[in-house]
Amino acid sequence: MRWTVLSSRSVIRDRWIDLRADDCLTPSGHEIAPYYVLTYPDWVHVVALTASDEVLLVRQYRHGAGGSFLELPGGVIDGGEAVEAAARRELAEETGHEAGAITLVSSLHPNPAIQNNRVHVCIAENVVAAGSLQLDAGEEGLTVELLPVQTVLDGLTAGILGQSLHVTSLLLGLAALGRINLQAVPPPAAVAP
């Protein structure tokens, strides 16, 4: 059941963040004010595999966490850009690779409690090196890494991919490619009250 927005105001808006404060009324009549919402454009993640069964990854500095992280190629979808076109562009810009077909697997909300955007997971098979990197400001030092699929899967619980959205995207992409079976994951054990 949707909340009623009584008023909304911009708190800060620049090229990096768009934060608004909504004064809301729940269906049961509780007022929640302010309720903060981050407005972001949609993102794309590309699960890219080579013909030799390697996952194409990028390592880059993430200032919020103060360290470098291994991630899937991806980024912001430009206004009016199709998801598959954004995936193809980000793959080329961040890795210098291209793929024949790029397929949308899933679209998820990264954090629907406070964000309004979605992350779109795409797969790309048989990617090949095709050019040089075209990095954006802030991507200095980004490196491209190719790791065997099994090495990445084996390293997930140890944090080889330190960003949870990238882990989810990888698993969904590999499942769509028939490389793993998410149905085979046993349900968690019941916890006694």
VENCOR-V188816 format. One record per run of one state. SS is the DSSP state (hx for helix, st for strand, lp for the rest). FROM is the first residue (numbers start at 1). LEN is the number of residues. If there is no record, write none. Layout:
{{SS	FROM	LEN} {SS	FROM	LEN}}
//
This chain:
{{lp	1	3} {st	4	10} {lp	14	4} {st	18	8} {lp	26	5} {st	31	8} {lp	39	4} {st	43	7} {lp	50	4} {st	54	9} {lp	63	4} {st	67	10} {lp	77	6} {hx	83	13} {lp	96	1} {st	97	2} {lp	99	3} {st	102	7} {lp	109	6} {st	115	1} {lp	116	3} {st	119	6} {lp	125	3} {st	128	2} {lp	130	13} {st	143	6} {hx	149	7} {lp	156	8} {hx	164	13} {lp	177	5} {hx	182	3} {lp	185	9}}
//
